[in-house]
Each structure stands twice: as structure tokens, then as C-alpha cells.
Amino acid sequence: MLNALWVQLKTSLAINLQYRAANLIWLIGAVLEPVIYLIVWDTVAQVQGGDVGGFTSSDFAAYFLALMVVDRLTFTWIMWEYEFMIREGKLAQRLLRPLHPFWIDVMDNLAYKAFIMVVLIPTVLVLMFVFRPSFQTTFLDLLAFLPALVLAFILRFCLEWTLAMAAFWTTRTNAINQVYFVVFLFFSGRLAPLELLPGFAQTLASLLPFRWMLSFPLEVLLGRLSVQEIGAGYLMQLGWTAIVLLLLPLAWRVGVRQFSAVGT
């Protein structure tokens, strides 16, 4: 199994190297979106006298530049893939391979992250000279950040892979995907720090899984949480992951039973 995973990872890395132009487009999108949010919130902070909800311009710079990296390290695209794979007959080919499609997708995702980080990290360093972020991160924050990041990736990948199984029941999943990503945008901290949301929205964000897939590791990295809040965050990540891991194999088994290959 480990050998098969290693071979798949090397294959995925080779594919990423072949599609350098496509990855460059992905990189541009990964950089532009948080930079636009940063410019908007920086402008708002300056108009309001220097800060918004306790966030200064340099705090917003730190938040959105860190978001740029954390989002790519937890990012998945699998919800957009399965509709295409089923419609074009690609999934039928994958089912004949020795690895479960889930593990193929994991290796593809890790290969993408390894490739994109080589380019993204220098880009972020350049942007730091432009926007002058203020980081309050300590060594302990970094230590606490690593498990939060790993759990965020596992939760986000497994949840979105489970939701991707909707493609077994419909040939068009764009509407489902759009609804999901709009909700994710507001409640994950991607559009703005969750501390700037109204009280009821912050409570809802803490109950839903989206914060624990993106905002939580980001908050840990920036040193904005106490030890107790970090511990509670780990428990929320583990709880949501356990729920998703119960649903994932069920969605796969039920979906495959009624799957019929399409295409060539």
C-alpha cells in the first residue's frame, strides 16, 4: 500500500510539472483573491481612523498573507472533479486501479501543494515587503499551528470528497458546489476575520465545520487564541472529522452501487 501511494505521489508530481501553465493560473488566483480582500479591508481601516474591530492595516496584512498560505495548504478541488470524471468515463478507469480513488485524490492534492508552495512562499515574502504585516507569532504558536493545520486539511478534504459523491446522483453539481463555497466563504474566515462578524454569526461559525477548516489554524498561527481556546478548537476539529469519516464510506458505497459508467 505504501509503495503504491509513493508511486502515485511521484506520478502526480510529474503531471504537475507537465501542466506548469495551468498551475501558474491557479497561483495567480490564489494570490489575487486574498490581496483584493486585503486592499479592501486596509482601505476600510484607514477610513475609520486606523482600525476595524481591533484590526489595524498591518494586522489585516498579516491575516490575509497568512491566509494565502493556509488556504492553499488545505485547499481541495475535488468537488468540481467528480462530475467531470463520471460524465467522461474517467472514474470507471480509476475503479480498475489497485488504489482506491480516495487515495489517488489525496496523492494528487499533496503533489499539487508541494509544487505550488515552491512558488507561493517566495511570492508571499515579496508581498510582505509591500504590505508590511505585523506578526505576533511565537514559537509555541507555531507548534500549536501544525496539528491545527493537519486536522484542518483532513477535515476539509474528507468533507469535500464526501460532498463530491453527489455527482453519483446528478450530472450537474455546479449549483451544489456554488452554494457550498458561498457558505464557506463567509463562515471560514476567508472573506474577513470571523471576529468582525456579528455575534450570532460568530456563534454559528463556531458550530459549523468551516471555521475549523481554515480560520482556526490561521488564528492559532497569528497568536490570537488562548491555550484553552486552542484545545477546544482541536476537539471541534476532531469531532467534525469523526462525523465526516462516518459519512464518507457510506456515501461512497451507496453511490458506487448505483453508478453506471459514461463516456469512453
C-alpha positions in Angstrom: 0.0 0.0 0.0 2.8 2.4 1.0 4.7 1.6 -2.2 1.6 2.2 -4.3 1.0 5.5 -2.6 4.6 6.6 -3.2 4.3 5.7 -6.9 1.1 7.6 -7.2 2.6 10.6 -5.5 5.6 10.6 -7.9 3.2 10.3 -10.8 1.1 13.2 -9.6 4.2 15.3 -9.2 5.3 14.5 -12.7 1.8 15.5 -14.0 2.0 18.8 -12.1 5.4 19.5 -13.7 3.8 18.9 -17.1 1.0 21.4 -16.5 3.1 24.4 -15.4 0.9 26.9 -17.2 -2.2 25.6 -15.5 -0.6 25.7 -12.1 0.6 29.3 -12.8 -3.1 30.3 -13.4 -4.0 28.6 -10.1 -1.3 30.5 -8.4 -2.5 33.8 -9.8 -5.9 33.1 -8.4 -4.5 32.0 -5.1 -2.6 35.3 -4.8 -5.2 37.8 -6.2 -8.2 36.9 -4.1 -6.7 37.5 -0.6 -4.8 40.5 -1.9 -8.0 42.1 -3.1 -9.6 41.4 0.3 -6.6 42.8 2.0 -6.7 46.1 -0.1 -10.4 46.4 0.7 -10.1 46.0 4.4 -7.0 48.1 4.6 -8.9 50.9 2.9 -11.8 50.5 5.4 -9.4 50.6 8.3 -7.8 53.8 7.1 -11.2 55.4 6.5 -12.3 54.5 10.1 -9.2 56.0 11.7 -6.7 53.2 11.6 -8.5 50.0 12.7 -11.6 47.9 12.3 -12.8 45.8 15.2 -9.2 45.8 16.6 -7.6 45.0 13.3 -5.1 47.6 12.0 -3.8 47.8 8.4 -0.7 45.7 9.4 -3.0 43.2 11.2 -5.1 42.8 8.1 -1.8 42.3 6.1 -0.7 39.6 8.4 -4.1 37.9 8.3 -4.6 37.8 4.6 -0.9 36.9 3.7 -1.1 34.0 6.2 -4.5 33.1 4.8 -2.9 32.9 1.3 -0.6 30.1 2.5 -3.0 28.3 4.9 -5.8 28.2 2.3 -3.5 26.6 -0.3 -2.3 24.0 2.2 -5.9 23.0 3.0 -7.4 23.7 -0.5 -9.1 20.9 -2.5 -10.8 21.0 -5.9 -12.4 17.5 -5.8 -16.0 18.8 -5.6 -15.5 20.1 -9.1 -13.8 17.0 -10.5 -16.2 14.1 -9.9 -19.0 15.4 -12.1 -16.5 15.5 -15.0 -14.9 12.2 -14.2 -18.2 10.4 -14.1 -19.5 12.1 -17.3 -16.3 11.4 -19.2 -15.9 7.8 -18.0 -12.7 8.7 -16.1 -14.0 7.3 -12.8 -14.7 3.9 -14.4 -10.9 3.7 -15.3 -9.9 4.6 -11.8 -12.0 1.8 -10.4 -9.8 -0.6 -12.2 -6.7 0.6 -10.5 -5.2 -1.0 -7.3 -5.6 2.2 -5.2 -9.0 3.4 -4.0 -9.9 6.7 -5.8 -9.8 8.5 -2.4 -6.1 7.8 -2.0 -5.4 8.8 -5.6 -7.1 12.1 -4.9 -5.1 12.5 -1.7 -1.8 12.0 -3.5 -2.8 14.3 -6.4 -3.6 17.0 -3.8 -0.4 16.6 -1.9 1.6 16.8 -5.1 -0.1 20.0 -6.1 0.6 21.5 -2.7 4.3 20.6 -2.9 4.5 22.1 -6.3 2.6 25.3 -5.6 4.4 26.1 -2.3 7.7 26.3 -4.1 6.4 29.3 -5.9 3.8 30.7 -3.4 6.2 31.1 -0.5 8.6 33.5 -2.3 5.6 35.4 -3.6 4.3 35.9 0.0 7.8 37.1 1.1 7.7 39.7 -1.7 4.2 40.8 -0.7 5.4 41.2 2.9 7.7 44.0 1.8 4.8 45.7 0.0 2.1 45.5 2.8 4.3 45.4 5.9 2.4 42.9 8.0 2.6 42.7 11.8 3.1 39.2 13.0 2.8 38.4 16.8 3.5 34.7 16.3 5.6 32.9 18.9 7.4 29.5 18.7 4.6 28.0 20.8 2.1 29.3 18.3 4.0 27.6 15.5 3.9 24.3 17.4 0.2 24.6 18.1 -0.4 25.6 14.4 1.0 22.4 12.9 -1.6 19.9 14.3 -4.3 22.5 13.7 -3.2 22.7 10.0 -3.1 19.0 9.5 -6.5 18.4 11.1 -7.9 21.3 9.0 -6.7 19.7 5.8 -8.0 16.2 6.8 -11.4 17.7 7.7 -11.7 19.9 4.6 -10.5 17.2 2.2 -12.8 14.5 3.6 -15.8 16.7 3.8 -15.5 18.0 0.3 -14.7 14.5 -1.0 -17.9 13.2 0.6 -20.0 16.1 -0.9 -18.4 15.3 -4.3 -20.2 12.0 -4.2 -23.4 14.0 -5.1 -22.2 13.5 -8.7 -23.4 9.9 -8.5 -27.0 11.2 -8.4 -26.8 14.2 -10.7 -24.8 15.0 -13.8 -24.6 18.7 -12.9 -23.2 19.5 -9.4 -22.3 23.2 -10.1 -25.3 24.5 -8.1 -24.4 22.4 -5.1 -20.8 23.4 -5.3 -21.7 27.1 -5.6 -23.9 27.1 -2.5 -21.3 25.2 -0.5 -18.5 27.7 -1.4 -20.6 30.8 -0.8 -21.3 29.5 2.8 -17.7 28.5 3.1 -16.6 32.0 2.0 -18.5 33.7 4.8 -18.1 31.2 7.7 -14.5 30.1 7.2 -12.8 33.5 7.6 -11.8 33.6 4.0 -13.7 36.8 3.2 -12.9 38.6 6.5 -11.7 37.6 10.0 -14.5 36.0 11.9 -14.1 38.4 14.8 -15.6 41.1 12.5 -18.9 39.2 12.1 -21.9 40.0 14.2 -22.2 37.9 17.4 -24.8 35.5 16.2 -22.8 34.8 13.0 -19.6 34.2 15.1 -21.6 31.6 17.2 -22.9 29.9 14.0 -19.4 29.9 12.5 -18.1 28.1 15.6 -20.7 25.4 15.3 -20.3 24.8 11.6 -17.2 22.9 10.3 -15.9 25.8 8.0 -14.1 27.7 10.7 -12.2 24.6 11.7 -11.1 24.0 8.1 -9.4 27.4 7.6 -9.9 30.2 10.2 -8.9 28.2 13.2 -5.3 27.2 12.1 -4.9 30.8 10.9 -6.0 32.2 14.3 -3.5 29.9 16.0 -0.7 30.9 13.8 -1.3 34.6 14.4 -1.4 34.1 18.2 -5.0 35.3 18.6 -6.2 32.4 20.7 -5.6 31.3 24.3 -4.4 27.8 25.3 -8.0 26.9 26.3 -9.4 28.1 23.0 -6.8 26.1 21.1 -7.6 23.0 23.0 -11.3 23.5 22.4 -10.6 24.1 18.7 -8.7 20.8 18.4 -11.7 19.0 19.9 -14.1 20.6 17.4 -11.8 19.6 14.5 -11.7 16.0 15.8 -15.4 15.9 16.4 -16.3 17.1 12.9 -13.7 14.8 11.3 -15.2 11.8 13.1 -18.6 12.7 11.8 -17.3 13.1 8.2 -15.4 9.9 8.4 -18.6 8.1 9.3 -20.4 9.6 6.3 -17.6 9.3 3.7 -17.5 5.5 3.3 -21.3 5.4 3.4 -21.7 8.0 0.6 -19.1 6.1 -1.5 -20.7 2.7 -1.1 -24.2 3.9 -1.8 -23.0 6.0 -4.8 -21.0 3.2 -6.4 -23.9 0.8 -6.2 -26.0 2.9 -8.5 -23.0 4.1 -10.6 -23.1 3.4 -14.3 -20.1 4.3 -16.5 -20.5 7.1 -19.0 -18.2 8.0 -21.9 -15.4 6.0 -23.4 
